[in-house]
Amino acid sequence: MRVVADTGLCQGHQLCQGEAPTVFGFDEDADVVVLLDEHPDEALRADVATAVKYCPAFALSIEEDRDE
């Protein structure tokens, strides 16, 4: 899985950090999310999916890795 954060949509709510703090950080100066781990371990999928689901700005998404 690949996590995508659209900083143009991010409104700085930081809810994602509460759900998956090892995946999502925060840039205080820019007031936007920062990806700490673009390809987190599969064990974190549920936490990342919850962060994506509850992002008020719809700034987060998960892309599935494609096997070639």
PDB file of N, CA, C and O in Angstrom, chain B, residues numbered from 101:
ATOM      1  N   MET B 101       0.842  -1.183   0.000  1.00  0.00           N
ATOM      2  CA  MET B 101       0.000   0.000   0.000  1.00  0.00           C
ATOM      3  C   MET B 101       0.878   1.233   0.000  1.00  0.00           C
ATOM      4  O   MET B 101       1.973   1.246   0.561  1.00  0.00           O
ATOM      5  N   ARG B 102       0.374   2.254  -0.635  1.00  0.00           N
ATOM      6  CA  ARG B 102       1.063   3.547  -0.667  1.00  0.00           C
ATOM      7  C   ARG B 102       0.093   4.599  -0.140  1.00  0.00           C
ATOM      8  O   ARG B 102      -1.047   4.685  -0.595  1.00  0.00           O
ATOM      9  N   VAL B 103       0.551   5.392   0.816  1.00  0.00           N
ATOM     10  CA  VAL B 103      -0.265   6.446   1.393  1.00  0.00           C
ATOM     11  C   VAL B 103       0.009   7.745   0.644  1.00  0.00           C
ATOM     12  O   VAL B 103       1.159   8.090   0.371  1.00  0.00           O
ATOM     13  N   VAL B 104      -1.069   8.462   0.316  1.00  0.00           N
ATOM     14  CA  VAL B 104      -0.952   9.726  -0.408  1.00  0.00           C
ATOM     15  C   VAL B 104      -1.617  10.819   0.422  1.00  0.00           C
ATOM     16  O   VAL B 104      -2.719  10.639   0.939  1.00  0.00           O
ATOM     17  N   ALA B 105      -0.930  11.955   0.543  1.00  0.00           N
ATOM     18  CA  ALA B 105      -1.481  13.110   1.255  1.00  0.00           C
ATOM     19  C   ALA B 105      -1.453  14.316   0.328  1.00  0.00           C
ATOM     20  O   ALA B 105      -0.399  14.698  -0.181  1.00  0.00           O
ATOM     21  N   ASP B 106      -2.606  14.904   0.118  1.00  0.00           N
ATOM     22  CA  ASP B 106      -2.719  16.102  -0.722  1.00  0.00           C
ATOM     23  C   ASP B 106      -2.617  17.318   0.191  1.00  0.00           C
ATOM     24  O   ASP B 106      -3.585  17.694   0.851  1.00  0.00           O
ATOM     25  N   THR B 107      -1.439  17.924   0.221  1.00  0.00           N
ATOM     26  CA  THR B 107      -1.231  19.067   1.119  1.00  0.00           C
ATOM     27  C   THR B 107      -2.025  20.291   0.681  1.00  0.00           C
ATOM     28  O   THR B 107      -2.220  21.219   1.467  1.00  0.00           O
ATOM     29  N   GLY B 108      -2.481  20.299  -0.560  1.00  0.00           N
ATOM     30  CA  GLY B 108      -3.328  21.389  -1.028  1.00  0.00           C
ATOM     31  C   GLY B 108      -4.722  21.329  -0.436  1.00  0.00           C
ATOM     32  O   GLY B 108      -5.399  22.350  -0.316  1.00  0.00           O
ATOM     33  N   LEU B 109      -5.152  20.122  -0.065  1.00  0.00           N
ATOM     34  CA  LEU B 109      -6.469  19.944   0.561  1.00  0.00           C
ATOM     35  C   LEU B 109      -6.409  19.946   2.084  1.00  0.00           C
ATOM     36  O   LEU B 109      -7.395  20.274   2.744  1.00  0.00           O
ATOM     37  N   CYS B 110      -5.262  19.584   2.643  1.00  0.00           N
ATOM     38  CA  CYS B 110      -5.115  19.469   4.096  1.00  0.00           C
ATOM     39  C   CYS B 110      -5.455  20.788   4.780  1.00  0.00           C
ATOM     40  O   CYS B 110      -5.020  21.861   4.361  1.00  0.00           O
ATOM     41  N   GLN B 111      -6.249  20.676   5.851  1.00  0.00           N
ATOM     42  CA  GLN B 111      -6.653  21.859   6.616  1.00  0.00           C
ATOM     43  C   GLN B 111      -6.036  21.882   8.015  1.00  0.00           C
ATOM     44  O   GLN B 111      -6.398  22.717   8.843  1.00  0.00           O
ATOM     45  N   GLY B 112      -5.109  20.968   8.273  1.00  0.00           N
ATOM     46  CA  GLY B 112      -4.373  20.989   9.531  1.00  0.00           C
ATOM     47  C   GLY B 112      -5.124  20.491  10.748  1.00  0.00           C
ATOM     48  O   GLY B 112      -4.800  20.889  11.867  1.00  0.00           O
ATOM     49  N   HIS B 113      -6.110  19.640  10.568  1.00  0.00           N
ATOM     50  CA  HIS B 113      -6.879  19.122  11.707  1.00  0.00           C
ATOM     51  C   HIS B 113      -6.068  18.151  12.562  1.00  0.00           C
ATOM     52  O   HIS B 113      -6.312  18.035  13.763  1.00  0.00           O
ATOM     53  N   GLN B 114      -5.111  17.457  11.960  1.00  0.00           N
ATOM     54  CA  GLN B 114      -4.190  16.533  12.627  1.00  0.00           C
ATOM     55  C   GLN B 114      -4.853  15.279  13.180  1.00  0.00           C
ATOM     56  O   GLN B 114      -4.259  14.601  14.018  1.00  0.00           O
ATOM     57  N   LEU B 115      -6.057  14.949  12.743  1.00  0.00           N
ATOM     58  CA  LEU B 115      -6.712  13.735  13.206  1.00  0.00           C
ATOM     59  C   LEU B 115      -5.937  12.491  12.775  1.00  0.00           C
ATOM     60  O   LEU B 115      -5.925  11.483  13.481  1.00  0.00           O
ATOM     61  N   CYS B 116      -5.300  12.569  11.622  1.00  0.00           N
ATOM     62  CA  CYS B 116      -4.540  11.432  11.101  1.00  0.00           C
ATOM     63  C   CYS B 116      -3.422  11.028  12.059  1.00  0.00           C
ATOM     64  O   CYS B 116      -3.123   9.843  12.204  1.00  0.00           O
ATOM     65  N   GLN B 117      -2.817  11.995  12.702  1.00  0.00           N
ATOM     66  CA  GLN B 117      -1.733  11.710  13.642  1.00  0.00           C
ATOM     67  C   GLN B 117      -2.215  10.868  14.806  1.00  0.00           C
ATOM     68  O   GLN B 117      -1.485  10.010  15.303  1.00  0.00           O
ATOM     69  N   GLY B 118      -3.432  11.106  15.239  1.00  0.00           N
ATOM     70  CA  GLY B 118      -3.984  10.329  16.337  1.00  0.00           C
ATOM     71  C   GLY B 118      -4.233   8.888  15.959  1.00  0.00           C
ATOM     72  O   GLY B 118      -4.136   7.997  16.803  1.00  0.00           O
ATOM     73  N   GLU B 119      -4.553   8.649  14.699  1.00  0.00           N
ATOM     74  CA  GLU B 119      -4.847   7.296  14.227  1.00  0.00           C
ATOM     75  C   GLU B 119      -3.588   6.515  13.872  1.00  0.00           C
ATOM     76  O   GLU B 119      -3.488   5.327  14.177  1.00  0.00           O
ATOM     77  N   ALA B 120      -2.636   7.169  13.234  1.00  0.00           N
ATOM     78  CA  ALA B 120      -1.421   6.487  12.773  1.00  0.00           C
ATOM     79  C   ALA B 120      -0.214   7.414  12.924  1.00  0.00           C
ATOM     80  O   ALA B 120       0.296   7.941  11.935  1.00  0.00           O
ATOM     81  N   PRO B 121       0.240   7.611  14.160  1.00  0.00           N
ATOM     82  CA  PRO B 121       1.314   8.579  14.416  1.00  0.00           C
ATOM     83  C   PRO B 121       2.669   8.220  13.814  1.00  0.00           C
ATOM     84  O   PRO B 121       3.527   9.093  13.682  1.00  0.00           O
ATOM     85  N   THR B 122       2.882   6.965  13.447  1.00  0.00           N
ATOM     86  CA  THR B 122       4.154   6.613  12.815  1.00  0.00           C
ATOM     87  C   THR B 122       4.110   6.828  11.306  1.00  0.00           C
ATOM     88  O   THR B 122       5.137   6.749  10.631  1.00  0.00           O
ATOM     89  N   VAL B 123       2.919   7.099  10.782  1.00  0.00           N
ATOM     90  CA  VAL B 123       2.744   7.313   9.343  1.00  0.00           C
ATOM     91  C   VAL B 123       2.574   8.796   9.016  1.00  0.00           C
ATOM     92  O   VAL B 123       3.090   9.283   8.010  1.00  0.00           O
ATOM     93  N   PHE B 124       1.841   9.507   9.880  1.00  0.00           N
ATOM     94  CA  PHE B 124       1.522  10.908   9.633  1.00  0.00           C
ATOM     95  C   PHE B 124       2.168  11.822  10.659  1.00  0.00           C
ATOM     96  O   PHE B 124       2.057  11.602  11.865  1.00  0.00           O
ATOM     97  N   GLY B 125       2.841  12.846  10.164  1.00  0.00           N
ATOM     98  CA  GLY B 125       3.404  13.881  11.011  1.00  0.00           C
ATOM     99  C   GLY B 125       2.712  15.190  10.673  1.00  0.00           C
ATOM    100  O   GLY B 125       1.689  15.207   9.988  1.00  0.00           O
ATOM    101  N   PHE B 126       3.280  16.287  11.160  1.00  0.00           N
ATOM    102  CA  PHE B 126       2.660  17.586  10.920  1.00  0.00           C
ATOM    103  C   PHE B 126       3.727  18.659  10.818  1.00  0.00           C
ATOM    104  O   PHE B 126       4.633  18.734  11.648  1.00  0.00           O
ATOM    105  N   ASP B 127       3.611  19.482   9.800  1.00  0.00           N
ATOM    106  CA  ASP B 127       4.513  20.617   9.611  1.00  0.00           C
ATOM    107  C   ASP B 127       3.832  21.840  10.211  1.00  0.00           C
ATOM    108  O   ASP B 127       2.898  22.392   9.629  1.00  0.00           O
ATOM    109  N   GLU B 128       4.304  22.252  11.371  1.00  0.00           N
ATOM    110  CA  GLU B 128       3.696  23.386  12.089  1.00  0.00           C
ATOM    111  C   GLU B 128       3.745  24.675  11.274  1.00  0.00           C
ATOM    112  O   GLU B 128       2.785  25.446  11.259  1.00  0.00           O
ATOM    113  N   ASP B 129       4.859  24.901  10.604  1.00  0.00           N
ATOM    114  CA  ASP B 129       5.016  26.144   9.839  1.00  0.00           C
ATOM    115  C   ASP B 129       4.063  26.218   8.655  1.00  0.00           C
ATOM    116  O   ASP B 129       3.463  27.260   8.394  1.00  0.00           O
ATOM    117  N   ALA B 130       3.927  25.100   7.938  1.00  0.00           N
ATOM    118  CA  ALA B 130       3.057  25.077   6.762  1.00  0.00           C
ATOM    119  C   ALA B 130       1.616  24.727   7.116  1.00  0.00           C
ATOM    120  O   ALA B 130       0.715  24.910   6.298  1.00  0.00           O
ATOM    121  N   ASP B 131       1.390  24.220   8.343  1.00  0.00           N
ATOM    122  CA  ASP B 131       0.058  23.832   8.825  1.00  0.00           C
ATOM    123  C   ASP B 131      -0.553  22.727   7.965  1.00  0.00           C
ATOM    124  O   ASP B 131      -1.739  22.763   7.637  1.00  0.00           O
ATOM    125  N   VAL B 132       0.278  21.745   7.606  1.00  0.00           N
ATOM    126  CA  VAL B 132      -0.185  20.618   6.792  1.00  0.00           C
ATOM    127  C   VAL B 132       0.438  19.301   7.258  1.00  0.00           C
ATOM    128  O   VAL B 132       1.451  19.273   7.957  1.00  0.00           O
ATOM    129  N   VAL B 133      -0.209  18.218   6.842  1.00  0.00           N
ATOM    130  CA  VAL B 133       0.265  16.873   7.126  1.00  0.00           C
ATOM    131  C   VAL B 133       1.591  16.614   6.413  1.00  0.00           C
ATOM    132  O   VAL B 133       1.861  17.169   5.347  1.00  0.00           O
ATOM    133  N   VAL B 134       2.413  15.758   7.025  1.00  0.00           N
ATOM    134  CA  VAL B 134       3.663  15.298   6.439  1.00  0.00           C
ATOM    135  C   VAL B 134       3.650  13.778   6.530  1.00  0.00           C
ATOM    136  O   VAL B 134       3.374  13.216   7.590  1.00  0.00           O
ATOM    137  N   LEU B 135       3.948  13.119   5.424  1.00  0.00           N
ATOM    138  CA  LEU B 135       4.031  11.660   5.455  1.00  0.00           C
ATOM    139  C   LEU B 135       5.374  11.243   6.035  1.00  0.00           C
ATOM    140  O   LEU B 135       6.427  11.613   5.515  1.00  0.00           O
ATOM    141  N   LEU B 136       5.330  10.476   7.105  1.00  0.00           N
ATOM    142  CA  LEU B 136       6.544   9.955   7.712  1.00  0.00           C
ATOM    143  C   LEU B 136       6.926   8.617   7.096  1.00  0.00           C
ATOM    144  O   LEU B 136       8.094   8.229   7.101  1.00  0.00           O
ATOM    145  N   ASP B 137       5.922   7.912   6.561  1.00  0.00           N
ATOM    146  CA  ASP B 137       6.142   6.599   5.958  1.00  0.00           C
ATOM    147  C   ASP B 137       5.139   6.410   4.822  1.00  0.00           C
ATOM    148  O   ASP B 137       3.972   6.096   5.060  1.00  0.00           O
ATOM    149  N   GLU B 138       5.597   6.603   3.595  1.00  0.00           N
ATOM    150  CA  GLU B 138       4.717   6.518   2.426  1.00  0.00           C
ATOM    151  C   GLU B 138       4.266   5.085   2.148  1.00  0.00           C
ATOM    152  O   GLU B 138       3.200   4.864   1.573  1.00  0.00           O
ATOM    153  N   HIS B 139       5.083   4.115   2.559  1.00  0.00           N
ATOM    154  CA  HIS B 139       4.766   2.698   2.358  1.00  0.00           C
ATOM    155  C   HIS B 139       4.808   1.980   3.713  1.00  0.00           C
ATOM    156  O   HIS B 139       5.734   1.213   3.975  1.00  0.00           O
ATOM    157  N   PRO B 140       3.815   2.224   4.572  1.00  0.00           N
ATOM    158  CA  PRO B 140       3.836   1.615   5.904  1.00  0.00           C
ATOM    159  C   PRO B 140       3.616   0.110   5.850  1.00  0.00           C
ATOM    160  O   PRO B 140       3.109  -0.428   4.867  1.00  0.00           O
ATOM    161  N   ASP B 141       4.005  -0.543   6.913  1.00  0.00           N
ATOM    162  CA  ASP B 141       3.807  -1.974   7.045  1.00  0.00           C
ATOM    163  C   ASP B 141       2.319  -2.310   6.957  1.00  0.00           C
ATOM    164  O   ASP B 141       1.467  -1.541   7.403  1.00  0.00           O
ATOM    165  N   GLU B 142       2.033  -3.444   6.388  1.00  0.00           N
ATOM    166  CA  GLU B 142       0.652  -3.895   6.224  1.00  0.00           C
ATOM    167  C   GLU B 142      -0.086  -3.972   7.566  1.00  0.00           C
ATOM    168  O   GLU B 142      -1.309  -3.843   7.609  1.00  0.00           O
ATOM    169  N   ALA B 143       0.642  -4.179   8.640  1.00  0.00           N
ATOM    170  CA  ALA B 143       0.036  -4.253   9.974  1.00  0.00           C
ATOM    171  C   ALA B 143      -0.634  -2.935  10.374  1.00  0.00           C
ATOM    172  O   ALA B 143      -1.487  -2.916  11.262  1.00  0.00           O
ATOM    173  N   LEU B 144      -0.252  -1.842   9.724  1.00  0.00           N
ATOM    174  CA  LEU B 144      -0.819  -0.527  10.021  1.00  0.00           C
ATOM    175  C   LEU B 144      -2.005  -0.164   9.126  1.00  0.00           C
ATOM    176  O   LEU B 144      -2.554   0.931   9.241  1.00  0.00           O
ATOM    177  N   ARG B 145      -2.401  -1.073   8.239  1.00  0.00           N
ATOM    178  CA  ARG B 145      -3.460  -0.781   7.271  1.00  0.00           C
ATOM    179  C   ARG B 145      -4.740  -0.285   7.937  1.00  0.00           C
ATOM    180  O   ARG B 145      -5.314   0.703   7.480  1.00  0.00           O
ATOM    181  N   ALA B 146      -5.201  -0.929   8.986  1.00  0.00           N
ATOM    182  CA  ALA B 146      -6.452  -0.528   9.635  1.00  0.00           C
ATOM    183  C   ALA B 146      -6.352   0.884  10.198  1.00  0.00           C
ATOM    184  O   ALA B 146      -7.295   1.666  10.076  1.00  0.00           O
ATOM    185  N   ASP B 147      -5.220   1.219  10.813  1.00  0.00           N
ATOM    186  CA  ASP B 147      -5.033   2.556  11.376  1.00  0.00           C
ATOM    187  C   ASP B 147      -4.979   3.619  10.275  1.00  0.00           C
ATOM    188  O   ASP B 147      -5.561   4.696  10.405  1.00  0.00           O
ATOM    189  N   VAL B 148      -4.276   3.300   9.201  1.00  0.00           N
ATOM    190  CA  VAL B 148      -4.180   4.243   8.078  1.00  0.00           C
ATOM    191  C   VAL B 148      -5.548   4.418   7.426  1.00  0.00           C
ATOM    192  O   VAL B 148      -5.943   5.535   7.094  1.00  0.00           O
ATOM    193  N   ALA B 149      -6.264   3.321   7.245  1.00  0.00           N
ATOM    194  CA  ALA B 149      -7.603   3.393   6.636  1.00  0.00           C
ATOM    195  C   ALA B 149      -8.548   4.237   7.482  1.00  0.00           C
ATOM    196  O   ALA B 149      -9.373   4.972   6.938  1.00  0.00           O
ATOM    197  N   THR B 150      -8.440   4.142   8.793  1.00  0.00           N
ATOM    198  CA  THR B 150      -9.265   4.964   9.682  1.00  0.00           C
ATOM    199  C   THR B 150      -8.900   6.434   9.533  1.00  0.00           C
ATOM    200  O   THR B 150      -9.781   7.292   9.499  1.00  0.00           O
ATOM    201  N   ALA B 151      -7.606   6.730   9.443  1.00  0.00           N
ATOM    202  CA  ALA B 151      -7.162   8.112   9.246  1.00  0.00           C
ATOM    203  C   ALA B 151      -7.698   8.669   7.935  1.00  0.00           C
ATOM    204  O   ALA B 151      -8.150   9.812   7.880  1.00  0.00           O
ATOM    205  N   VAL B 152      -7.648   7.867   6.885  1.00  0.00           N
ATOM    206  CA  VAL B 152      -8.161   8.286   5.576  1.00  0.00           C
ATOM    207  C   VAL B 152      -9.665   8.544   5.669  1.00  0.00           C
ATOM    208  O   VAL B 152     -10.162   9.561   5.185  1.00  0.00           O
ATOM    209  N   LYS B 153     -10.369   7.624   6.290  1.00  0.00           N
ATOM    210  CA  LYS B 153     -11.834   7.710   6.388  1.00  0.00           C
ATOM    211  C   LYS B 153     -12.300   8.957   7.129  1.00  0.00           C
ATOM    212  O   LYS B 153     -13.277   9.592   6.732  1.00  0.00           O
ATOM    213  N   TYR B 154     -11.603   9.301   8.198  1.00  0.00           N
ATOM    214  CA  TYR B 154     -12.060  10.398   9.044  1.00  0.00           C
ATOM    215  C   TYR B 154     -11.375  11.737   8.795  1.00  0.00           C
ATOM    216  O   TYR B 154     -11.599  12.689   9.542  1.00  0.00           O
ATOM    217  N   CYS B 155     -10.544  11.828   7.757  1.00  0.00           N
ATOM    218  CA  CYS B 155      -9.921  13.110   7.424  1.00  0.00           C
ATOM    219  C   CYS B 155     -11.019  14.088   6.990  1.00  0.00           C
ATOM    220  O   CYS B 155     -11.677  13.851   5.978  1.00  0.00           O
ATOM    221  N   PRO B 156     -11.229  15.180   7.733  1.00  0.00           N
ATOM    222  CA  PRO B 156     -12.305  16.117   7.404  1.00  0.00           C
ATOM    223  C   PRO B 156     -12.143  16.791   6.043  1.00  0.00           C
ATOM    224  O   PRO B 156     -13.126  17.216   5.436  1.00  0.00           O
ATOM    225  N   ALA B 157     -10.910  16.887   5.568  1.00  0.00           N
ATOM    226  CA  ALA B 157     -10.649  17.579   4.302  1.00  0.00           C
ATOM    227  C   ALA B 157     -10.515  16.616   3.117  1.00  0.00           C
ATOM    228  O   ALA B 157     -10.292  17.051   1.987  1.00  0.00           O
ATOM    229  N   PHE B 158     -10.650  15.316   3.373  1.00  0.00           N
ATOM    230  CA  PHE B 158     -10.488  14.297   2.324  1.00  0.00           C
ATOM    231  C   PHE B 158      -9.134  14.430   1.628  1.00  0.00           C
ATOM    232  O   PHE B 158      -9.027  14.269   0.413  1.00  0.00           O
ATOM    233  N   ALA B 159      -8.103  14.726   2.421  1.00  0.00           N
ATOM    234  CA  ALA B 159      -6.773  14.960   1.869  1.00  0.00           C
ATOM    235  C   ALA B 159      -5.912  13.703   1.810  1.00  0.00           C
ATOM    236  O   ALA B 159      -4.804  13.735   1.276  1.00  0.00           O
ATOM    237  N   LEU B 160      -6.413  12.601   2.355  1.00  0.00           N
ATOM    238  CA  LEU B 160      -5.620  11.378   2.424  1.00  0.00           C
ATOM    239  C   LEU B 160      -6.239  10.270   1.592  1.00  0.00           C
ATOM    240  O   LEU B 160      -7.457  10.193   1.433  1.00  0.00           O
ATOM    241  N   SER B 161      -5.376   9.415   1.066  1.00  0.00           N
ATOM    242  CA  SER B 161      -5.870   8.248   0.335  1.00  0.00           C
ATOM    243  C   SER B 161      -4.843   7.128   0.405  1.00  0.00           C
ATOM    244  O   SER B 161      -3.681   7.335   0.755  1.00  0.00           O
ATOM    245  N   ILE B 162      -5.316   5.931   0.058  1.00  0.00           N
ATOM    246  CA  ILE B 162      -4.450   4.760  -0.023  1.00  0.00           C
ATOM    247  C   ILE B 162      -4.484   4.269  -1.462  1.00  0.00           C
ATOM    248  O   ILE B 162      -5.555   4.092  -2.041  1.00  0.00           O
ATOM    249  N   GLU B 163      -3.325   4.055  -2.024  1.00  0.00           N
ATOM    250  CA  GLU B 163      -3.205   3.443  -3.348  1.00  0.00           C
ATOM    251  C   GLU B 163      -2.641   2.046  -3.145  1.00  0.00           C
ATOM    252  O   GLU B 163      -1.715   1.840  -2.361  1.00  0.00           O
ATOM    253  N   GLU B 164      -3.207   1.106  -3.855  1.00  0.00           N
ATOM    254  CA  GLU B 164      -2.714  -0.266  -3.737  1.00  0.00           C
ATOM    255  C   GLU B 164      -1.488  -0.457  -4.614  1.00  0.00           C
ATOM    256  O   GLU B 164      -1.434   0.026  -5.745  1.00  0.00           O
ATOM    257  N   ASP B 165      -0.507  -1.165  -4.077  1.00  0.00           N
ATOM    258  CA  ASP B 165       0.687  -1.499  -4.851  1.00  0.00           C
ATOM    259  C   ASP B 165       0.284  -2.470  -5.948  1.00  0.00           C
ATOM    260  O   ASP B 165      -0.527  -3.370  -5.728  1.00  0.00           O
ATOM    261  N   ARG B 166       0.846  -2.284  -7.107  1.00  0.00           N
ATOM    262  CA  ARG B 166       0.562  -3.170  -8.231  1.00  0.00           C
ATOM    263  C   ARG B 166       1.746  -4.098  -8.442  1.00  0.00           C
ATOM    264  O   ARG B 166       2.886  -3.657  -8.589  1.00  0.00           O
ATOM    265  N   ASP B 167       1.458  -5.372  -8.454  1.00  0.00           N
ATOM    266  CA  ASP B 167       2.512  -6.343  -8.749  1.00  0.00           C
ATOM    267  C   ASP B 167       2.694  -6.413 -10.258  1.00  0.00           C
ATOM    268  O   ASP B 167       1.736  -6.605 -11.006  1.00  0.00           O
ATOM    269  N   GLU B 168       3.908  -6.257 -10.680  1.00  0.00           N
ATOM    270  CA  GLU B 168       4.207  -6.269 -12.118  1.00  0.00           C
ATOM    271  C   GLU B 168       4.330  -7.692 -12.598  1.00  0.00           C
ATOM    272  O   GLU B 168       4.580  -7.925 -13.780  1.00  0.00           O
TER     273      GLU B 168
END
